[in-house]
Amino acid sequence: MAKERLSKGMIQVYTGDGKGKTTCALGLALRAVGQGFQVYMIQFLKGRETGEAQAAARLSPEMTLRYFGRAGLVNLRSPAPEDVALVGEAWELARKVLAAGEHDLVILDEINLVLTYRLIPLDEVLEVLRQRPPWVEVVLTGRQAPEELVALADLVTEMRPVKHYYQAGVKSRRGIEW
């Protein structure tokens, strides 16, 4: 019996300055895996072994997660050549995964900032999104989603900070923020 696919894959954008964009995408991934869908998540600008990477390994083969980045924060205004190269590798993989149509849900985590800082061409990303197989759902996360991406998307959620424990000096915590 052939696998049931989504009749129409949508484009979802999770953006804004609030916490929870990646977490929201992971919740959707968990739901999709639970329904028997194949999920591929590509993390731009993230390099350490995060809790989500470890969980995805346990959910394999239904969920694949690849991350491209070095430990620490990337200076997006003046990225190191290694960071630019890693972004390029992540984008090449994303293009292939989207075009292949083998995954029901593709998550491009933190790509919005990559686009805002022009580390990959926005027009190229928009075209790849338009040309993907019609059943592939795509989620793009990160602050500062470009207006053109917002216009193309079927759903846009903006995370807005109201109160955050970082303001009280709490550092990011294993298993909660990473």
Z-matrix of the N, CA and C atoms (Angstrom, degrees):
N
C 1 1.453
C 2 1.531 1 108.94
N 3 1.309 2 116.37 1 133.44
C 4 1.464 3 121.25 2 179.96
C 5 1.524 4 109.87 3 -70.47
N 6 1.301 5 115.13 4 145.67
C 7 1.458 6 121.15 5 178.98
C 8 1.523 7 110.39 6 -68.65
N 9 1.322 8 116.03 7 135.93
C 10 1.463 9 120.60 8 177.07
C 11 1.522 10 109.75 9 -74.48
N 12 1.310 11 116.43 10 133.44
C 13 1.468 12 122.43 11 179.79
C 14 1.518 13 109.66 12 -113.49
N 15 1.306 14 114.86 13 164.15
C 16 1.461 15 119.82 14 171.61
C 17 1.521 16 107.89 15 -64.95
N 18 1.324 17 117.47 16 139.36
C 19 1.462 18 118.97 17 177.97
C 20 1.525 19 110.82 18 -72.12
N 21 1.319 20 116.92 19 -31.80
C 22 1.461 21 121.33 20 178.67
C 23 1.512 22 108.52 21 -145.52
N 24 1.318 23 116.01 22 113.88
C 25 1.453 24 120.55 23 174.99
C 26 1.524 25 109.40 24 -80.73
N 27 1.292 26 115.83 25 134.94
C 28 1.465 27 122.18 26 -179.42
C 29 1.524 28 110.39 27 -100.76
N 30 1.324 29 114.66 28 166.53
C 31 1.460 30 121.91 29 172.92
C 32 1.521 31 106.76 30 -109.48
N 33 1.335 32 115.27 31 122.04
C 34 1.456 33 121.55 32 179.50
C 35 1.522 34 108.96 33 -115.58
N 36 1.319 35 116.22 34 139.44
C 37 1.463 36 122.23 35 177.58
C 38 1.521 37 107.80 36 -123.65
N 39 1.338 38 115.62 37 126.49
C 40 1.465 39 122.00 38 173.91
C 41 1.521 40 106.04 39 -113.65
N 42 1.322 41 116.33 40 116.76
C 43 1.457 42 120.73 41 -173.47
C 44 1.525 43 109.79 42 -139.68
N 45 1.315 44 116.72 43 -175.25
C 46 1.459 45 122.11 44 177.52
C 47 1.513 46 111.97 45 108.34
N 48 1.326 47 114.97 46 172.18
C 49 1.462 48 121.30 47 -176.15
C 50 1.522 49 113.28 48 -89.62
N 51 1.313 50 117.55 49 -5.07
C 52 1.463 51 120.48 50 -179.11
C 53 1.512 52 112.80 51 -82.47
N 54 1.317 53 115.26 52 162.12
C 55 1.461 54 123.16 53 177.99
C 56 1.528 55 109.28 54 -74.94
N 57 1.330 56 116.26 55 144.86
C 58 1.455 57 118.88 56 169.63
C 59 1.511 58 117.07 57 121.62
N 60 1.319 59 118.93 58 2.50
C 61 1.467 60 120.21 59 -177.42
C 62 1.536 61 111.49 60 -67.92
N 63 1.312 62 116.60 61 -50.28
C 64 1.456 63 120.33 62 177.62
C 65 1.521 64 110.22 63 -66.12
N 66 1.312 65 116.91 64 -41.11
C 67 1.460 66 121.13 65 179.77
C 68 1.523 67 111.16 66 -60.69
N 69 1.306 68 116.97 67 -40.11
C 70 1.464 69 121.56 68 177.31
C 71 1.528 70 110.36 69 -63.06
N 72 1.320 71 116.59 70 -44.54
C 73 1.468 72 120.71 71 178.95
C 74 1.524 73 110.62 72 -62.79
N 75 1.321 74 116.99 73 -38.89
C 76 1.460 75 120.75 74 178.79
C 77 1.522 76 111.49 75 -67.71
N 78 1.323 77 116.91 76 -34.71
C 79 1.460 78 119.40 77 175.22
C 80 1.516 79 111.19 78 -62.49
N 81 1.312 80 116.66 79 -41.93
C 82 1.461 81 120.78 80 176.46
C 83 1.525 82 110.50 81 -64.45
N 84 1.329 83 116.80 82 -40.34
C 85 1.466 84 120.78 83 177.96
C 86 1.525 85 110.72 84 -60.80
N 87 1.307 86 116.70 85 -43.74
C 88 1.464 87 120.92 86 179.24
C 89 1.526 88 110.83 87 -61.77
N 90 1.311 89 116.71 88 -43.21
C 91 1.463 90 121.72 89 177.34
C 92 1.537 91 110.32 90 -61.21
N 93 1.335 92 116.57 91 -45.55
C 94 1.466 93 120.94 92 -178.35
C 95 1.531 94 111.05 93 -63.09
N 96 1.341 95 117.16 94 -44.94
C 97 1.463 96 120.75 95 178.33
C 98 1.529 97 109.59 96 -60.85
N 99 1.321 98 116.54 97 -40.20
C 100 1.455 99 120.64 98 178.71
C 101 1.520 100 113.20 99 -61.39
N 102 1.311 101 117.04 100 -26.03
C 103 1.463 102 122.31 101 178.29
C 104 1.530 103 112.52 102 -95.14
N 105 1.328 104 116.12 103 8.65
C 106 1.464 105 119.86 104 176.03
C 107 1.517 106 114.91 105 86.78
N 108 1.333 107 117.97 106 10.85
C 109 1.458 108 120.93 107 179.20
C 110 1.525 109 110.63 108 -84.02
N 111 1.318 110 115.11 109 156.19
C 112 1.453 111 123.06 110 175.54
C 113 1.526 112 108.82 111 -93.22
N 114 1.325 113 116.82 112 131.77
C 115 1.466 114 122.48 113 -176.47
C 116 1.521 115 109.32 114 -123.67
N 117 1.330 116 115.26 115 137.18
C 118 1.472 117 121.52 116 174.31
C 119 1.516 118 107.05 117 -128.06
N 120 1.322 119 116.73 118 122.56
C 121 1.464 120 121.79 119 178.57
C 122 1.517 121 108.90 120 -117.35
N 123 1.328 122 115.68 121 128.82
C 124 1.460 123 122.55 122 177.02
C 125 1.519 124 106.95 123 -116.94
N 126 1.328 125 115.29 124 122.26
C 127 1.459 126 120.02 125 -179.74
C 128 1.523 127 109.16 126 -103.00
N 129 1.320 128 114.93 127 118.65
C 130 1.455 129 122.33 128 174.76
C 131 1.529 130 107.70 129 -87.45
N 132 1.322 131 116.98 130 143.02
C 133 1.464 132 123.38 131 171.85
C 134 1.526 133 114.38 132 67.30
N 135 1.324 134 118.62 133 12.27
C 136 1.462 135 121.20 134 179.04
C 137 1.513 136 108.22 135 -119.61
N 138 1.343 137 116.26 136 128.22
C 139 1.437 138 118.30 137 -173.09
C 140 1.506 139 117.37 138 -124.27
N 141 1.306 140 118.55 139 -15.72
C 142 1.462 141 115.88 140 -179.19
C 143 1.518 142 110.81 141 -90.41
N 144 1.294 143 115.90 142 160.58
C 145 1.463 144 121.65 143 179.89
C 146 1.529 145 108.41 144 -69.90
N 147 1.307 146 116.31 145 97.61
C 148 1.454 147 121.86 146 -176.99
C 149 1.523 148 111.11 147 -84.37
N 150 1.315 149 115.98 148 165.57
C 151 1.457 150 120.91 149 175.34
C 152 1.511 151 111.53 150 -58.71
N 153 1.339 152 116.77 151 -36.76
C 154 1.468 153 118.86 152 -179.97
C 155 1.526 154 111.69 153 -66.97
N 156 1.335 155 117.40 154 -35.27
C 157 1.464 156 119.85 155 177.48
C 158 1.525 157 110.23 156 -66.38
N 159 1.310 158 116.64 157 -40.58
C 160 1.462 159 120.38 158 179.03
C 161 1.536 160 110.89 159 -67.31
N 162 1.323 161 117.51 160 -39.85
C 163 1.468 162 120.87 161 178.67
C 164 1.521 163 110.74 162 -66.82
N 165 1.326 164 117.01 163 -41.01
C 166 1.468 165 120.40 164 -180.00
C 167 1.526 166 110.07 165 -60.56
N 168 1.323 167 117.44 166 -37.47
C 169 1.463 168 120.41 167 178.45
C 170 1.526 169 110.41 168 -61.77
N 171 1.319 170 117.04 169 -34.48
C 172 1.469 171 121.03 170 177.95
C 173 1.521 172 111.85 171 -74.13
N 174 1.332 173 117.07 172 -27.86
C 175 1.464 174 121.51 173 -179.75
C 176 1.531 175 112.39 174 -86.56
N 177 1.316 176 116.34 175 -4.68
C 178 1.457 177 121.18 176 -179.23
C 179 1.520 178 109.22 177 -60.70
N 180 1.322 179 120.32 178 143.68
C 181 1.454 180 128.93 179 12.36
C 182 1.525 181 114.46 180 -92.87
N 183 1.329 182 118.23 181 0.07
C 184 1.467 183 119.25 182 -178.37
C 185 1.525 184 112.82 183 -70.46
N 186 1.337 185 117.20 184 -27.53
C 187 1.467 186 120.04 185 -179.72
C 188 1.518 187 109.83 186 -127.04
N 189 1.319 188 114.27 187 131.05
C 190 1.460 189 121.91 188 175.10
C 191 1.513 190 107.65 189 -118.28
N 192 1.324 191 117.07 190 135.54
C 193 1.458 192 121.76 191 175.85
C 194 1.520 193 107.86 192 -131.75
N 195 1.326 194 115.06 193 127.11
C 196 1.473 195 121.75 194 174.99
C 197 1.521 196 107.40 195 -123.76
N 198 1.309 197 116.29 196 133.31
C 199 1.459 198 119.30 197 177.57
C 200 1.516 199 110.40 198 -117.29
N 201 1.332 200 114.36 199 146.19
C 202 1.459 201 122.30 200 -175.39
C 203 1.523 202 108.30 201 -131.88
N 204 1.289 203 116.39 202 102.40
C 205 1.448 204 120.72 203 178.77
C 206 1.507 205 110.16 204 172.09
N 207 1.305 206 114.44 205 171.61
C 208 1.462 207 121.50 206 177.66
C 209 1.520 208 108.22 207 -107.50
N 210 1.308 209 115.72 208 164.41
C 211 1.463 210 120.06 209 175.79
C 212 1.527 211 109.05 210 -61.83
N 213 1.310 212 116.17 211 143.81
C 214 1.459 213 120.81 212 178.35
C 215 1.511 214 111.76 213 93.39
N 216 1.312 215 114.47 214 177.13
C 217 1.462 216 121.14 215 -178.38
C 218 1.521 217 111.06 216 -86.53
N 219 1.310 218 115.74 217 146.59
C 220 1.462 219 122.42 218 178.04
C 221 1.523 220 108.21 219 -92.42
N 222 1.324 221 116.73 220 134.11
C 223 1.460 222 121.01 221 173.21
C 224 1.530 223 106.85 222 -79.02
N 225 1.307 224 116.70 223 98.01
C 226 1.463 225 120.72 224 -174.49
C 227 1.523 226 112.90 225 -70.35
N 228 1.311 227 117.93 226 -24.98
C 229 1.466 228 120.42 227 178.11
C 230 1.533 229 111.41 228 -73.40
N 231 1.334 230 116.09 229 -27.46
C 232 1.462 231 121.23 230 179.33
C 233 1.529 232 108.48 231 -148.32
N 234 1.337 233 116.40 232 71.48
C 235 1.468 234 118.82 233 -175.23
C 236 1.528 235 112.39 234 -70.14
N 237 1.314 236 114.48 235 147.43
C 238 1.464 237 120.68 236 176.33
C 239 1.530 238 108.85 237 -67.21
N 240 1.333 239 117.19 238 151.09
C 241 1.469 240 119.96 239 178.33
C 242 1.532 241 112.98 240 -53.77
N 243 1.318 242 116.94 241 -36.43
C 244 1.471 243 120.30 242 178.73
C 245 1.531 244 111.09 243 -63.32
N 246 1.331 245 116.62 244 -39.39
C 247 1.468 246 120.29 245 178.69
C 248 1.527 247 110.86 246 -66.15
N 249 1.324 248 116.66 247 -41.64
C 250 1.465 249 121.03 248 178.43
C 251 1.533 250 109.73 249 -63.03
N 252 1.319 251 116.66 250 -41.83
C 253 1.471 252 120.79 251 179.24
C 254 1.532 253 110.59 252 -63.75
N 255 1.326 254 118.05 253 -41.37
C 256 1.463 255 121.41 254 179.35
C 257 1.527 256 111.32 255 -65.61
N 258 1.319 257 117.17 256 -38.79
C 259 1.465 258 120.71 257 175.79
C 260 1.530 259 109.50 258 -62.17
N 261 1.321 260 116.72 259 -43.11
C 262 1.461 261 120.59 260 178.33
C 263 1.522 262 112.21 261 -61.64
N 264 1.329 263 117.62 262 -41.42
C 265 1.467 264 121.30 263 177.10
C 266 1.529 265 110.65 264 -62.55
N 267 1.326 266 115.65 265 -43.94
C 268 1.469 267 119.93 266 -179.99
C 269 1.524 268 110.33 267 -62.21
N 270 1.327 269 117.40 268 -42.70
C 271 1.457 270 120.29 269 -179.33
C 272 1.527 271 111.25 270 -66.19
N 273 1.322 272 118.00 271 -41.22
C 274 1.470 273 120.19 272 178.53
C 275 1.525 274 110.58 273 -60.55
N 276 1.328 275 116.65 274 -41.84
C 277 1.465 276 119.79 275 176.67
C 278 1.527 277 110.31 276 -64.42
N 279 1.312 278 117.12 277 -43.96
C 280 1.470 279 121.00 278 -179.65
C 281 1.529 280 110.97 279 -59.34
N 282 1.311 281 116.78 280 -43.87
C 283 1.476 282 120.63 281 178.19
C 284 1.526 283 110.94 282 -57.35
N 285 1.325 284 116.04 283 -45.93
C 286 1.465 285 120.85 284 -178.78
C 287 1.522 286 111.60 285 -65.81
N 288 1.320 287 116.42 286 -44.66
C 289 1.465 288 120.35 287 -178.68
C 290 1.526 289 110.17 288 -63.68
N 291 1.328 290 116.91 289 -44.33
C 292 1.470 291 120.15 290 179.77
C 293 1.523 292 111.65 291 -64.06
N 294 1.316 293 117.10 292 -43.82
C 295 1.465 294 120.67 293 -177.70
C 296 1.527 295 112.16 294 -67.96
N 297 1.318 296 117.49 295 -34.45
C 298 1.461 297 121.29 296 -176.23
C 299 1.528 298 112.21 297 -66.69
N 300 1.322 299 117.23 298 -33.53
C 301 1.458 300 120.11 299 178.65
C 302 1.516 301 114.63 300 69.91
N 303 1.321 302 117.68 301 18.94
C 304 1.464 303 120.92 302 -179.04
C 305 1.526 304 112.78 303 -84.86
N 306 1.321 305 116.61 304 -14.09
C 307 1.458 306 121.24 305 -179.42
C 308 1.526 307 109.30 306 -112.91
N 309 1.310 308 115.48 307 138.67
C 310 1.462 309 120.85 308 -178.37
C 311 1.521 310 111.63 309 -76.90
N 312 1.324 311 116.10 310 -33.31
C 313 1.464 312 122.33 311 -178.54
C 314 1.517 313 107.94 312 -130.43
N 315 1.331 314 116.05 313 126.59
C 316 1.461 315 122.24 314 176.22
C 317 1.525 316 107.31 315 -121.05
N 318 1.325 317 115.18 316 124.86
C 319 1.466 318 121.37 317 -179.70
C 320 1.516 319 108.50 318 -110.84
N 321 1.328 320 116.30 319 124.84
C 322 1.463 321 122.90 320 177.38
C 323 1.526 322 106.52 321 -109.36
N 324 1.310 323 115.28 322 88.75
C 325 1.456 324 122.96 323 -172.19
C 326 1.526 325 110.96 324 -78.74
N 327 1.312 326 116.08 325 127.15
C 328 1.472 327 125.24 326 179.53
C 329 1.524 328 113.71 327 70.71
N 330 1.317 329 117.83 328 16.44
C 331 1.466 330 119.42 329 178.67
C 332 1.524 331 112.48 330 -70.63
N 333 1.329 332 117.86 331 -24.87
C 334 1.466 333 119.27 332 -177.44
C 335 1.523 334 111.98 333 -59.81
N 336 1.326 335 117.83 334 -44.19
C 337 1.466 336 119.90 335 177.44
C 338 1.522 337 111.63 336 -66.48
N 339 1.320 338 116.22 337 -36.55
C 340 1.476 339 120.57 338 176.72
C 341 1.531 340 109.52 339 -58.16
N 342 1.339 341 115.83 340 -41.33
C 343 1.466 342 120.33 341 179.78
C 344 1.524 343 111.54 342 -71.50
N 345 1.307 344 117.02 343 -42.34
C 346 1.464 345 121.13 344 -179.41
C 347 1.526 346 111.11 345 -60.29
N 348 1.321 347 116.45 346 -38.41
C 349 1.461 348 120.72 347 -179.37
C 350 1.526 349 112.80 348 -92.74
N 351 1.324 350 116.35 349 12.06
C 352 1.467 351 124.11 350 172.78
C 353 1.535 352 113.87 351 56.16
N 354 1.329 353 115.18 352 39.30
C 355 1.456 354 118.85 353 176.61
C 356 1.531 355 111.36 354 -81.30
N 357 1.327 356 116.20 355 -18.98
C 358 1.463 357 123.27 356 167.70
C 359 1.527 358 106.59 357 -139.39
N 360 1.325 359 117.87 358 153.12
C 361 1.465 360 119.99 359 -175.21
C 362 1.543 361 112.74 360 -71.34
N 363 1.306 362 116.48 361 124.69
C 364 1.456 363 122.16 362 178.95
C 365 1.523 364 111.28 363 -58.55
N 366 1.324 365 118.11 364 -44.77
C 367 1.467 366 120.62 365 -178.68
C 368 1.527 367 111.58 366 -58.97
N 369 1.314 368 116.38 367 -37.77
C 370 1.459 369 120.83 368 178.98
C 371 1.530 370 110.87 369 -65.83
N 372 1.321 371 116.38 370 -43.47
C 373 1.472 372 120.79 371 178.97
C 374 1.521 373 110.20 372 -62.79
N 375 1.322 374 117.36 373 -45.12
C 376 1.466 375 120.77 374 179.91
C 377 1.524 376 110.67 375 -60.69
N 378 1.318 377 117.21 376 -40.74
C 379 1.468 378 120.54 377 179.60
C 380 1.528 379 111.46 378 -66.54
N 381 1.324 380 117.36 379 -42.47
C 382 1.471 381 120.64 380 177.76
C 383 1.532 382 109.78 381 -61.67
N 384 1.318 383 117.03 382 -40.92
C 385 1.468 384 120.02 383 177.83
C 386 1.528 385 111.35 384 -62.94
N 387 1.325 386 117.05 385 -41.16
C 388 1.472 387 120.65 386 179.51
C 389 1.526 388 111.98 387 -67.08
N 390 1.326 389 117.20 388 -32.23
C 391 1.462 390 122.09 389 -174.59
C 392 1.532 391 114.01 390 -91.55
N 393 1.313 392 118.67 391 -3.10
C 394 1.463 393 120.41 392 -177.67
C 395 1.527 394 109.91 393 -64.77
N 396 1.327 395 118.21 394 158.20
C 397 1.465 396 119.82 395 175.64
C 398 1.539 397 110.16 396 -57.03
N 399 1.316 398 118.24 397 144.60
C 400 1.465 399 121.42 398 -170.28
C 401 1.522 400 115.14 399 -65.31
N 402 1.326 401 119.40 400 -18.13
C 403 1.458 402 121.22 401 -178.60
C 404 1.527 403 113.11 402 -89.63
N 405 1.334 404 118.44 403 -6.50
C 406 1.463 405 121.25 404 -174.45
C 407 1.533 406 110.35 405 -83.92
N 408 1.323 407 115.27 406 118.59
C 409 1.469 408 123.13 407 174.31
C 410 1.526 409 107.05 408 -84.07
N 411 1.329 410 117.22 409 137.48
C 412 1.467 411 121.10 410 -179.20
C 413 1.520 412 109.18 411 -128.61
N 414 1.327 413 115.64 412 134.61
C 415 1.458 414 122.24 413 174.36
C 416 1.519 415 107.42 414 -118.60
N 417 1.334 416 116.38 415 130.14
C 418 1.457 417 122.50 416 177.92
C 419 1.521 418 107.21 417 -119.80
N 420 1.347 419 116.48 418 125.30
C 421 1.455 420 119.42 419 -176.79
C 422 1.520 421 111.30 420 -116.94
N 423 1.310 422 114.33 421 165.84
C 424 1.457 423 121.85 422 174.34
C 425 1.514 424 112.35 423 125.33
N 426 1.296 425 114.37 424 156.31
C 427 1.472 426 121.28 425 177.86
C 428 1.527 427 109.87 426 -64.38
N 429 1.309 428 115.04 427 160.01
C 430 1.470 429 123.48 428 170.25
C 431 1.527 430 113.86 429 56.57
N 432 1.314 431 117.34 430 48.85
C 433 1.466 432 119.84 431 176.64
C 434 1.529 433 109.26 432 -58.72
N 435 1.331 434 118.00 433 130.32
C 436 1.465 435 120.76 434 178.99
C 437 1.530 436 111.45 435 -61.20
N 438 1.315 437 116.21 436 145.79
C 439 1.472 438 121.79 437 -178.88
C 440 1.522 439 112.18 438 -55.61
N 441 1.332 440 117.32 439 -38.96
C 442 1.465 441 121.04 440 -178.85
C 443 1.527 442 111.29 441 -64.30
N 444 1.318 443 116.80 442 -35.71
C 445 1.462 444 121.19 443 176.92
C 446 1.523 445 110.31 444 -69.74
N 447 1.310 446 116.48 445 -43.10
C 448 1.468 447 121.34 446 177.01
C 449 1.526 448 109.99 447 -58.73
N 450 1.324 449 117.49 448 -41.48
C 451 1.467 450 121.32 449 -179.87
C 452 1.533 451 111.46 450 -65.20
N 453 1.324 452 118.02 451 -36.90
C 454 1.459 453 121.97 452 -179.50
C 455 1.530 454 112.39 453 -74.31
N 456 1.309 455 116.99 454 -30.58
C 457 1.467 456 122.03 455 -172.80
C 458 1.526 457 112.04 456 -65.79
N 459 1.337 458 113.91 457 152.66
C 460 1.463 459 121.37 458 174.49
C 461 1.519 460 111.45 459 -89.91
N 462 1.326 461 117.19 460 -24.62
C 463 1.456 462 123.19 461 -179.98
C 464 1.517 463 108.00 462 -142.76
N 465 1.306 464 116.84 463 132.85
C 466 1.465 465 121.75 464 175.73
C 467 1.520 466 107.56 465 -131.77
N 468 1.326 467 115.54 466 125.01
C 469 1.455 468 121.44 467 175.14
C 470 1.513 469 107.87 468 -117.97
N 471 1.327 470 115.53 469 128.59
C 472 1.458 471 120.21 470 177.87
C 473 1.521 472 109.10 471 -107.56
N 474 1.324 473 115.57 472 119.97
C 475 1.461 474 121.73 473 176.20
C 476 1.526 475 107.29 474 -83.27
N 477 1.324 476 115.93 475 124.73
C 478 1.459 477 121.27 476 -177.04
C 479 1.517 478 108.88 477 -119.56
N 480 1.327 479 117.48 478 126.17
C 481 1.461 480 118.59 479 179.88
C 482 1.534 481 111.06 480 -73.30
N 483 1.296 482 115.54 481 132.09
C 484 1.458 483 121.49 482 174.23
C 485 1.525 484 108.74 483 -110.86
N 486 1.329 485 115.48 484 -45.25
C 487 1.456 486 122.15 485 177.55
C 488 1.519 487 106.93 486 -152.89
N 489 1.324 488 117.29 487 139.76
C 490 1.465 489 120.65 488 -178.80
C 491 1.517 490 108.90 489 -144.70
N 492 1.314 491 116.83 490 137.49
C 493 1.462 492 121.38 491 -179.62
C 494 1.519 493 112.91 492 -67.55
N 495 1.328 494 119.38 493 -15.41
C 496 1.464 495 120.43 494 173.10
C 497 1.524 496 110.27 495 -57.77
N 498 1.339 497 115.90 496 -34.49
C 499 1.469 498 120.79 497 -179.50
C 500 1.526 499 111.87 498 -63.40
N 501 1.335 500 116.66 499 -22.07
C 502 1.462 501 121.57 500 177.54
C 503 1.522 502 111.20 501 -95.07
N 504 1.336 503 117.12 502 8.08
C 505 1.454 504 121.39 503 176.59
C 506 1.513 505 115.50 504 91.66
N 507 1.321 506 118.54 505 7.03
C 508 1.460 507 120.91 506 179.17
C 509 1.535 508 108.57 507 -73.89
N 510 1.323 509 116.36 508 128.13
C 511 1.472 510 121.70 509 179.49
C 512 1.525 511 109.67 510 -82.49
N 513 1.329 512 116.49 511 164.33
C 514 1.461 513 119.30 512 178.58
C 515 1.535 514 109.00 513 -64.79
N 516 1.333 515 114.68 514 142.51
C 517 1.453 516 121.80 515 -170.70
C 518 1.527 517 112.16 516 -117.18
N 519 1.329 518 115.12 517 137.80
C 520 1.460 519 122.04 518 176.93
C 521 1.533 520 109.19 519 -57.57
N 522 1.315 521 115.98 520 131.69
C 523 1.458 522 120.58 521 178.14
C 524 1.519 523 113.84 522 85.84
N 525 1.307 524 118.32 523 -12.11
C 526 1.469 525 122.04 524 179.05
C 527 1.527 526 109.64 525 -115.13
N 528 1.331 527 118.13 526 -56.41
C 529 1.458 528 121.23 527 176.82
C 530 1.524 529 111.97 528 -94.62
N 531 1.298 530 117.73 529 -22.39
C 532 1.464 531 120.65 530 179.58
C 533 1.497 532 108.33 531 -149.13
